[in-house]
Amino acid sequence: MDFKDVLYGRRAINFFDPGKPVSEALLDEIIGLAAQAPSGFNIQPWSLMVLRDQEEKLRLQKHAWNQFKISAAPVTLIVLADMDGWKTGNPFLEKNFQEMVRAGDMTADQRQWFDGARESLYGASESRKVAFACKNTGFFAMSLMLAAKSIGVDTHPMDGFDMDAVRKEFKIPDHYWIPMLIAVGYFDAAKSLSPAKWRKTVREIQVRFDT
Ligand SMILES: Cc1cc2nc3c(=O)[nH]c(=O)nc-3n(C[C@H](O)[C@H](O)[C@H](O)COP(=O)(O)O)c2cc1C
């Protein structure tokens, strides 16, 4: 599929065909493609909880404005952003450092600099920790939705949910922010898709504050 068609064709679809499953292999392909997303220092602070079971999806739906698409879609993902992903001792952070040294992108004696850089960039305040986790995980989530579309699978991102209630329901540790849920499946052909939404123009997007 042409990339422009993917960009224009991806829509947040409200109606999923409950009779059309997304196989584990297909979901793995989508997640594998999304995993190519970039992240600061390649820390990749994202994780997914994959819900397929109807009872589990309904447990999520009740904390998410009762949005019906959560249980209608064959798969709904709880997207997790690790606010501690940058910290020394985090297993993926340590793996990442070893990989950077192995690849020659960093030397072992740069470790102190690396620790200080992450602390000042990502650990300086609570808002920095949330920003670190969510900006990187946002790239992953966007990649996932575009990857899905590129192979004919539809999605719907949602932040209309009670994060504390979802955290409690699924015993999600406090160091994860939950930036969004993503329903994954196929558009219900019996329904009609709403017209494409408006977008800011290229001119409206560009700003300056210093003139
Ligand atoms: C982070 C995020 C959260 C969203 N949350 C919801 C939601 O809870 N419920 C909903 O119906 N739509 C939600 N949307 C869908 C947006 O309304 C939709 O993406 C936007 O109107 C543009 O439409 P399009 O995606 O079809 O182009 C969300 C989208 C994003 C990116």
The ligand as an SDF file (V2000), in Angstrom:
LIG
                    3D

 31 33  0  0  0  0  0  0  0  0999 V2000
   -4.7890    9.9800   21.7210 C   0  0  0  0  0  0  0  0  0  0  0  0
   -6.1630    9.8840   21.1120 C   0  0  0  0  0  0  0  0  0  0  0  0
   -7.2580    9.6540   21.9320 C   0  0  0  0  0  0  0  0  0  0  0  0
   -8.5360    9.5200   21.3880 C   0  0  0  0  0  0  0  0  0  0  0  0
   -9.5630    9.1890   22.2120 N   0  0  0  0  0  0  0  0  0  0  0  0
  -10.7800    8.9150   21.6840 C   0  0  0  0  0  0  0  0  0  0  0  0
  -11.8200    8.3980   22.5040 C   0  0  0  0  0  0  0  0  0  0  0  0
  -11.6580    8.1340   23.6880 O   0  0  0  0  0  0  0  0  0  0  0  0
  -13.0290    8.1510   21.9130 N   0  0  0  0  0  0  0  0  0  0  0  0
  -13.2550    8.3920   20.5810 C   0  0  0  0  0  0  0  0  0  0  0  0
  -14.3630    8.1370   20.1120 O   0  0  0  0  0  0  0  0  0  0  0  0
  -12.2690    8.8620   19.7940 N   0  0  0  0  0  0  0  0  0  0  0  0
  -11.0370    9.1060   20.2930 C   0  0  0  0  0  0  0  0  0  0  0  0
  -10.0050    9.5070   19.4810 N   0  0  0  0  0  0  0  0  0  0  0  0
  -10.2270    9.5920   18.0270 C   0  0  0  0  0  0  0  0  0  0  0  0
  -10.1860   11.0150   17.5040 C   0  0  0  0  0  0  0  0  0  0  0  0
  -11.3860   11.6830   17.8000 O   0  0  0  0  0  0  0  0  0  0  0  0
   -9.9100   10.9530   15.9890 C   0  0  0  0  0  0  0  0  0  0  0  0
   -8.6520   10.3750   15.7750 O   0  0  0  0  0  0  0  0  0  0  0  0
   -9.9420   12.3420   15.3480 C   0  0  0  0  0  0  0  0  0  0  0  0
  -11.2400   12.8960   15.4350 O   0  0  0  0  0  0  0  0  0  0  0  0
   -9.5430   12.3160   13.8840 C   0  0  0  0  0  0  0  0  0  0  0  0
  -10.2980   11.3650   13.1790 O   0  0  0  0  0  0  0  0  0  0  0  0
   -9.5700   10.2300   12.3210 P   0  0  0  0  0  0  0  0  0  0  0  0
   -8.6510    9.4820   13.2630 O   0  0  0  0  0  0  0  0  0  0  0  0
  -10.6770    9.3450   11.8030 O   0  0  0  0  0  0  0  0  0  0  0  0
   -8.8170   10.9070   11.2400 O   0  0  0  0  0  0  0  0  0  0  0  0
   -8.7350    9.6750   20.0030 C   0  0  0  0  0  0  0  0  0  0  0  0
   -7.6220    9.9200   19.1860 C   0  0  0  0  0  0  0  0  0  0  0  0
   -6.3560   10.0070   19.7300 C   0  0  0  0  0  0  0  0  0  0  0  0
   -5.1770   10.2140   18.8250 C   0  0  0  0  0  0  0  0  0  0  0  0
  1  2  1  0
  2  3  1  0
  2 30  2  0
  3  4  2  0
  4  5  1  0
  4 28  1  0
  5  6  2  0
  6  7  1  0
  6 13  1  0
  7  8  2  0
  7  9  1  0
  9 10  1  0
 10 11  2  0
 10 12  1  0
 12 13  2  0
 13 14  1  0
 14 15  1  0
 14 28  1  0
 15 16  1  0
 16 17  1  0
 16 18  1  0
 18 19  1  0
 18 20  1  0
 20 21  1  0
 20 22  1  0
 22 23  1  0
 23 24  1  0
 24 25  2  0
 24 26  1  0
 24 27  1  0
 28 29  2  0
 29 30  1  0
 30 31  1  0
M  END
$$$$
